[in-house]
Amino acid sequence: MGTVRATRAGGAEDRAIQERYLAGFVEQLYCVHVPRALTRRLHYFPSTALELEITDVFMQTPGPGAGRRFEQTPRP
């Protein structure tokens, strides 16, 4: 959970990051037999960048802790 603090149009720097993430995503999906030709068609630009303030994170993995708030252990 959290709050959107700001929004802006994605720029050239954002696009470079998105291209790297998309390349990795395409390869991960290829590992589970989704054709690269299909996933390379995903559109990600133009985009909107969001600045978020995260206040709570919840466990999403199956099992007894699912849905429980994640509590970070303080570092020594």
BAKE-494271 format. One line per field, with one value per atom (N, C-alpha, C): residue number from 1; residue in one letter; atom name; z, x, y. Coordinates in Angstrom, 3 decimals. Atoms other than C-alpha are relative to their C-alpha. Layout:
BAKE-494271
resi = (NUM / ...)
resn = (A / ...)
name = (CA / ...)
c3 = (Z / ...)
c1 = (X / ...)
c2 = (Y / ...)
***
This chain:
BAKE-494271
resi = (1 / 1 / 1 / 2 / 2 / 2 / 3 / 3 / 3 / 4 / 4 / 4 / 5 / 5 / 5 / 6 / 6 / 6 / 7 / 7 / 7 / 8 / 8 / 8 / 9 / 9 / 9 / 10 / 10 / 10 / 11 / 11 / 11 / 12 / 12 / 12 / 13 / 13 / 13 / 14 / 14 / 14 / 15 / 15 / 15 / 16 / 16 / 16 / 17 / 17 / 17 / 18 / 18 / 18 / 19 / 19 / 19 / 20 / 20 / 20 / 21 / 21 / 21 / 22 / 22 / 22 / 23 / 23 / 23 / 24 / 24 / 24 / 25 / 25 / 25 / 26 / 26 / 26 / 27 / 27 / 27 / 28 / 28 / 28 / 29 / 29 / 29 / 30 / 30 / 30 / 31 / 31 / 31 / 32 / 32 / 32 / 33 / 33 / 33 / 34 / 34 / 34 / 35 / 35 / 35 / 36 / 36 / 36 / 37 / 37 / 37 / 38 / 38 / 38 / 39 / 39 / 39 / 40 / 40 / 40 / 41 / 41 / 41 / 42 / 42 / 42 / 43 / 43 / 43 / 44 / 44 / 44 / 45 / 45 / 45 / 46 / 46 / 46 / 47 / 47 / 47 / 48 / 48 / 48 / 49 / 49 / 49 / 50 / 50 / 50 / 51 / 51 / 51 / 52 / 52 / 52 / 53 / 53 / 53 / 54 / 54 / 54 / 55 / 55 / 55 / 56 / 56 / 56 / 57 / 57 / 57 / 58 / 58 / 58 / 59 / 59 / 59 / 60 / 60 / 60 / 61 / 61 / 61 / 62 / 62 / 62 / 63 / 63 / 63 / 64 / 64 / 64 / 65 / 65 / 65 / 66 / 66 / 66 / 67 / 67 / 67 / 68 / 68 / 68 / 69 / 69 / 69 / 70 / 70 / 70 / 71 / 71 / 71 / 72 / 72 / 72 / 73 / 73 / 73 / 74 / 74 / 74 / 75 / 75 / 75 / 76 / 76 / 76)
resn = (M / M / M / G / G / G / T / T / T / V / V / V / R / R / R / A / A / A / T / T / T / R / R / R / A / A / A / G / G / G / G / G / G / A / A / A / E / E / E / D / D / D / R / R / R / A / A / A / I / I / I / Q / Q / Q / E / E / E / R / R / R / Y / Y / Y / L / L / L / A / A / A / G / G / G / F / F / F / V / V / V / E / E / E / Q / Q / Q / L / L / L / Y / Y / Y / C / C / C / V / V / V / H / H / H / V / V / V / P / P / P / R / R / R / A / A / A / L / L / L / T / T / T / R / R / R / R / R / R / L / L / L / H / H / H / Y / Y / Y / F / F / F / P / P / P / S / S / S / T / T / T / A / A / A / L / L / L / E / E / E / L / L / L / E / E / E / I / I / I / T / T / T / D / D / D / V / V / V / F / F / F / M / M / M / Q / Q / Q / T / T / T / P / P / P / G / G / G / P / P / P / G / G / G / A / A / A / G / G / G / R / R / R / R / R / R / F / F / F / E / E / E / Q / Q / Q / T / T / T / P / P / P / R / R / R / P / P / P)
name = (N / CA / C / N / CA / C / N / CA / C / N / CA / C / N / CA / C / N / CA / C / N / CA / C / N / CA / C / N / CA / C / N / CA / C / N / CA / C / N / CA / C / N / CA / C / N / CA / C / N / CA / C / N / CA / C / N / CA / C / N / CA / C / N / CA / C / N / CA / C / N / CA / C / N / CA / C / N / CA / C / N / CA / C / N / CA / C / N / CA / C / N / CA / C / N / CA / C / N / CA / C / N / CA / C / N / CA / C / N / CA / C / N / CA / C / N / CA / C / N / CA / C / N / CA / C / N / CA / C / N / CA / C / N / CA / C / N / CA / C / N / CA / C / N / CA / C / N / CA / C / N / CA / C / N / CA / C / N / CA / C / N / CA / C / N / CA / C / N / CA / C / N / CA / C / N / CA / C / N / CA / C / N / CA / C / N / CA / C / N / CA / C / N / CA / C / N / CA / C / N / CA / C / N / CA / C / N / CA / C / N / CA / C / N / CA / C / N / CA / C / N / CA / C / N / CA / C / N / CA / C / N / CA / C / N / CA / C / N / CA / C / N / CA / C / N / CA / C / N / CA / C / N / CA / C / N / CA / C / N / CA / C / N / CA / C)
c3 = (0.000 / 0.000 / 0.000 / 0.044 / -0.490 / -0.660 / 0.553 / -2.020 / -1.231 / 1.173 / -5.461 / 0.356 / -0.356 / -4.808 / -1.212 / 1.200 / -8.385 / -1.234 / 1.296 / -12.031 / -1.026 / 1.085 / -15.170 / -1.231 / 1.247 / -18.787 / 0.001 / 0.099 / -19.360 / -1.031 / 0.904 / -21.002 / -0.568 / 0.655 / -22.864 / 1.004 / -1.022 / -19.665 / 0.447 / -0.371 / -18.669 / -1.093 / 1.119 / -22.117 / -0.046 / -0.012 / -21.894 / 1.072 / -1.084 / -18.572 / -0.411 / 0.429 / -19.993 / -1.052 / 1.029 / -22.979 / 0.621 / -0.680 / -20.652 / 0.718 / -0.708 / -18.521 / -0.977 / 0.982 / -21.593 / -0.586 / 0.542 / -23.002 / 0.974 / -1.007 / -19.743 / 0.127 / -0.101 / -19.568 / -1.176 / 1.204 / -23.144 / 0.185 / -0.189 / -22.243 / 1.073 / -1.046 / -19.053 / -0.545 / 0.575 / -20.954 / -1.032 / 0.966 / -23.676 / 0.706 / -0.787 / -20.961 / 0.313 / -0.244 / -20.408 / -1.290 / 1.335 / -24.164 / -0.558 / 0.637 / -24.960 / -1.094 / 1.101 / -28.401 / 0.139 / -0.063 / -28.482 / -0.949 / 0.968 / -31.555 / 0.590 / -0.643 / -29.434 / 1.074 / -1.127 / -26.353 / -0.406 / 0.461 / -28.342 / -0.514 / 0.460 / -29.509 / 1.138 / -1.139 / -26.009 / -0.130 / 0.090 / -25.967 / 1.395 / -1.291 / -23.124 / -0.102 / 0.166 / -24.589 / -1.030 / -1.094 / -24.339 / 1.330 / -1.328 / -20.619 / 0.979 / -1.082 / -17.372 / 1.175 / -1.166 / -14.468 / 1.255 / -1.263 / -10.941 / 1.118 / -1.222 / -7.718 / 1.119 / -1.018 / -4.930 / 1.373 / -1.386 / -1.156 / 0.495 / -0.438 / -0.029 / 1.519 / -1.451 / 3.448 / 0.539 / -0.439 / 3.635 / -1.156 / 0.970 / 1.828 / 0.597 / -0.478 / 2.061 / -0.687 / 0.531 / 1.569 / -1.017 / 1.041 / -1.653 / -0.365 / 0.328 / -1.793 / 0.673 / -0.624 / -1.124 / 1.316 / -1.276 / 2.360 / 1.171 / -1.207 / 5.924 / 0.185 / -0.155 / 5.641 / -1.065 / 1.109 / 2.526 / 0.522 / -0.386 / 2.943 / 1.243 / -1.224 / 6.090 / -0.356 / 0.207 / 6.336 / 0.210 / -0.094 / 5.724 / 1.007 / -1.019 / 8.746 / -0.244 / 0.255 / 7.984 / 1.322 / -1.180 / 10.496 / 0.012 / -0.050 / 11.666 / -0.156 / 0.175 / 10.625 / 1.200 / -1.156 / 13.381 / -0.317)
c1 = (0.852 / 0.000 / 0.897 / -0.786 / 1.133 / -0.761 / 0.572 / 0.541 / 0.788 / -0.662 / 1.295 / 0.369 / -0.489 / 3.448 / 0.134 / -0.178 / 4.062 / -0.120 / 0.025 / 3.555 / 0.667 / -0.604 / 5.388 / 0.054 / -0.157 / 5.727 / 1.362 / -1.269 / 8.412 / 0.899 / -0.962 / 11.559 / 0.972 / -0.994 / 14.573 / 0.699 / -0.656 / 16.253 / -0.926 / 0.979 / 13.068 / -0.107 / 0.143 / 12.817 / 1.164 / -1.164 / 16.360 / -0.147 / 0.234 / 15.499 / -1.084 / 1.098 / 12.242 / 0.459 / -0.496 / 14.062 / 0.794 / -0.765 / 16.443 / -0.937 / 0.950 / 13.571 / -0.796 / 0.763 / 11.574 / 0.842 / -0.875 / 14.557 / 0.099 / -0.052 / 14.861 / -1.319 / 1.340 / 11.096 / -0.263 / 0.157 / 11.064 / 0.743 / -0.790 / 13.820 / -0.604 / 0.635 / 12.061 / -1.230 / 1.184 / 8.845 / 0.387 / -0.480 / 10.803 / 0.374 / -0.371 / 12.067 / -1.208 / 1.218 / 8.450 / -0.815 / 0.545 / 7.803 / -0.970 / 0.763 / 6.214 / 0.910 / -0.867 / 7.550 / 0.476 / -0.559 / 9.860 / -0.744 / 0.705 / 8.024 / -1.292 / 1.233 / 4.893 / 0.299 / -0.250 / 6.391 / 0.734 / -0.667 / 8.508 / -0.996 / 1.045 / 5.241 / -0.591 / 0.539 / 4.475 / 0.379 / -0.242 / 4.147 / 0.216 / -0.321 / 5.712 / 0.280 / -0.293 / 6.248 / -0.946 / -0.243 / 4.987 / -0.503 / 0.335 / 4.725 / -0.119 / 0.106 / 4.017 / 0.810 / -0.795 / 6.495 / -0.744 / 0.649 / 5.100 / 1.033 / -0.801 / 6.820 / -0.927 / 0.851 / 5.415 / 0.639 / -0.440 / 5.667 / -0.649 / 0.502 / 5.323 / -0.101 / 0.194 / 3.863 / -0.141 / 0.194 / 3.011 / 0.267 / -0.244 / 4.101 / -0.577 / 0.657 / 2.188 / 0.565 / -0.474 / 3.320 / -1.021 / 0.901 / 1.865 / 0.213 / -0.251 / 3.365 / -1.023 / 0.952 / 1.044 / 0.545 / -0.404 / 1.102 / -0.598 / 0.617 / 0.293 / 0.228 / -0.256 / 1.819 / -0.640 / 0.585 / -0.117 / -0.946 / 0.865 / -1.765 / 0.454 / -0.492 / 0.179 / 0.947 / -0.891 / 2.003 / 1.440 / -1.417 / 5.738 / 0.622 / -0.693 / 7.710 / 1.495 / -1.432 / 11.258 / 0.754 / -0.840 / 13.849 / 1.034 / -0.996 / 15.977 / 1.413 / -1.397 / 19.609 / 0.810 / -0.845 / 22.231 / 0.904)
c2 = (-1.164 / 0.000 / 1.226 / -1.212 / 3.517 / 1.128 / -1.215 / 6.899 / 0.423 / -0.574 / 8.325 / 1.431 / -1.337 / 11.394 / 0.916 / -0.824 / 12.558 / -0.888 / 0.686 / 11.601 / 0.907 / -0.769 / 12.639 / -0.889 / 0.756 / 11.608 / -0.676 / 0.715 / 8.990 / 0.654 / -0.618 / 10.302 / -1.013 / 0.858 / 8.934 / -0.924 / 0.827 / 7.686 / -1.132 / 1.028 / 5.838 / -1.053 / 0.933 / 4.300 / -0.982 / 0.880 / 2.909 / -1.077 / 0.964 / 1.238 / -0.992 / 0.867 / -0.116 / -1.000 / 0.914 / -1.600 / -1.144 / 1.055 / -3.491 / -0.969 / 0.864 / -4.798 / -0.855 / 0.759 / -5.833 / -1.132 / 1.044 / -7.742 / -1.170 / 1.056 / -9.682 / -0.739 / 0.590 / -10.264 / -0.934 / 0.825 / -11.589 / -1.321 / 1.217 / -14.069 / -0.908 / 0.815 / -15.218 / -0.711 / 0.638 / -15.861 / -1.052 / 0.988 / -17.666 / -1.309 / 1.189 / -20.050 / -0.881 / 0.784 / -21.125 / -0.126 / 0.300 / -21.480 / 1.032 / -1.078 / -18.113 / 0.565 / -0.433 / -17.129 / 1.448 / -1.359 / -14.098 / 0.937 / -0.841 / -12.810 / 0.562 / -0.458 / -12.518 / 1.039 / -0.905 / -10.858 / 1.265 / -1.225 / -8.393 / 1.028 / -0.930 / -6.834 / 0.827 / -0.750 / -5.553 / 1.479 / -1.441 / -1.782 / 0.573 / -0.592 / 0.165 / 1.497 / -1.421 / 3.632 / 0.578 / -0.933 / 6.288 / -0.565 / 0.494 / 5.744 / 1.155 / -0.968 / 7.532 / -0.525 / 0.368 / 7.470 / 0.456 / -0.304 / 7.373 / 0.036 / -0.021 / 8.403 / -0.454 / 0.596 / 6.237 / 0.076 / 0.155 / 6.334 / -1.286 / 1.300 / 2.713 / 0.001 / 0.032 / 2.320 / -1.417 / 1.375 / -1.399 / -0.944 / 1.056 / -4.552 / -1.277 / 1.209 / -7.835 / -1.225 / 1.276 / -11.434 / -0.505 / 0.471 / -12.852 / -1.456 / 1.388 / -16.331 / -0.894 / 0.921 / -19.264 / -0.541 / 0.592 / -20.705 / 0.745 / -0.567 / -19.758 / 1.498 / -1.434 / -16.260 / 0.868 / -0.763 / -15.228 / 1.071 / -1.115 / -11.836 / 0.736 / -0.632 / -10.976 / 1.141 / -1.138 / -7.659 / -0.454 / 0.308 / -8.003 / 0.942 / -0.813 / -6.817 / -0.113 / 0.006 / -5.813 / -0.111 / 0.170 / -6.957 / 1.119 / -1.079 / -4.016 / -0.546 / 0.389 / -4.220 / 0.456 / -0.394 / -4.213 / 1.165)
***
